[in-house]
Amino acid sequence: MLTGNTPMKFAVALVTLTVILTGCSQTIGAGGATEAALCDAWQQSLPTRSHKDTVQTQAEIGRAYDIFEAACSGR
């Protein structure tokens, strides 16, 4: 399981990579196979929730899911 703010760092890095890749792309449209693959991989890497999570962990997991939704909701 990831600890600390590692999920947030991963999420920021993945969003940055997505922006770079889609910004350099020559395709027209709102996404493509690369974006879908990135979002699928990202979604699978999101932490799971437990009733034993601390308040801080719940907040960090919530932020990770919020960032994912903001970046990948249009697909």
N, C-alpha and C positions, 0 to 999 in steps of 0.2 A: 504494500500500500504506500502511496506517496504521502510524504509528511511535509509539514511547514507550508510554505507558499509555493512549493514545486508545481502543483497543478496550475496555479496562476501564471507562473513563468512559462510553462509549457503552452498554455492557452495564448499568451501574448506572442510567443515565438511562432506558433502555428498561424495565428491571424496575420502576423507580419509576413510570413512566407506566402500565405494565400494572396495578400495584397500585391506582393512583388510579382508572383506568378501570373495573376490575372491582369496586372498592369502592363506586363510585357507581352501579353498574348495578342495575337493578331486576329482572333476569332471575334465575331460579332454576336452578342447575345448576353444573357444573364447567367453565365456559367458554362459548364461543359464537363467532360469526363474527368479532367484533372481536379476540378473543384469538388465534384461529387466524391471522388476517391479520397481527397483530403478530409472532407467533412465526415465521411464514413469512418475513416481511421481515427479521427479526432473523437467522434462519438463513442467509439469502442474503448477509447483510452480514458474516458471520464470516470472519476471515482464513483464507487457505489455508496449508498447511504445506509446508515445503521441507527437504530434507536439508541445505541450506546455512544454515538458521536457527541463530542463536546459542542458547546454553543459556537466556539470559534471554528471548529471543523465544519459544522453545519453551514456557517456563513461562507467559508471558503469554497465548499462544494456548491453552494447556491450561486456564488459569483462565477465559478467555472461553467456551470450550466447556462447562466445568463449570457456570458460571453459567447459560448457556443451557439446559442439560439440567435443572438444578434448577427453572428457571422454566417450562419448556415440556414437561416430560416427561409430564404427565398428559393430553395431548391426543391 
